[in-house]
């Protein structure tokens, strides 16, 4: 009988409307952010990139760091909502 409560605890939970909309929107947002990170990394990977003025290089590197952080936050939120929906 110890297995029955454990099975009930894993039951899917219905998310609120707002949380479900957020969960549904996150994969597209993550994909957009991944594309942005890839584009920035390609630009930074260009050998001519570091021949620009220092301010431009620094600004681009800071933008990359900011986008990577946003991606990390979005992925963590997505995992959190998926776990909530799965009843974990």
N, C-alpha and C positions, 0 to 999 in steps of 0.2 A: 504494500500500500504506500510505501514511501515514494514510489515513482509517480503516482497520480498528482501530488502537488507540484512536483518538478515539471511535469508535462503542462500543467495549467499555467505555471509561471512563464513558460516559453511561448504561450499563445500570443498571436499577433494582436497588437493594440491599434485601434483606429485613431489616427492622428487628427487633430483639429484641422479645420479647413485651411487656416493660415500656415500651419506647419506642413501640411500635405502640399500646398502650393510652393512653399519654400523648397521642400524636398524634390518636387518635380522640376523646379527651375535650376537646381544646383548642378546637375550634369552638364547643362549647356554653359553655365557660368564657368565651371571647371574647364571645359573644353576651350572656351574663349581665352581664359587665363593661360592655359597651356600653350595655345597658339601664340599669344603675346610673348610669353617667356621664350619660346622657340625663336621667334622673330628677333627679339632683343639679343639672344645668345648668338644667333647667326651674324647679326650686325657687329657685335662685340668681337666675334671670332675673326672678322675681316682684318688682315694685317694693317690695312690703312686706318683702321679705327683709332689706334693710339697715336696717329700722326696729327690728330685734331688738337684744338686748344684744350688745355687741361680742364677748363670749366665744362666743356661739352662732354668730355669723357666722364668726368665725375657725375654730371647730371644723368647721363645714360646709365651708368653703373648704379646710381641710387634708384633710378626708375626700375631697373631690373630687380633690385633687392625688394622694393616695395611690391612689385607684381608677384614675386615669388612668395612673399609673406601673405599676400591676399589669397594666393592659390592654396597655401598651407592651411589658412583659416577656413576656406571654403571646403576643402577636403575633410578637415576635422569635423566641421558642421554636418557635412553629408553623412559621414560615418556615425555621428551622434544620432541624427534623425533616423538613419537606417536601423540602428540598434533599438531605438525607441519604438519604431514601427514593428520590429520583430519581437518586441516584448522582453528585450534583454536589459 
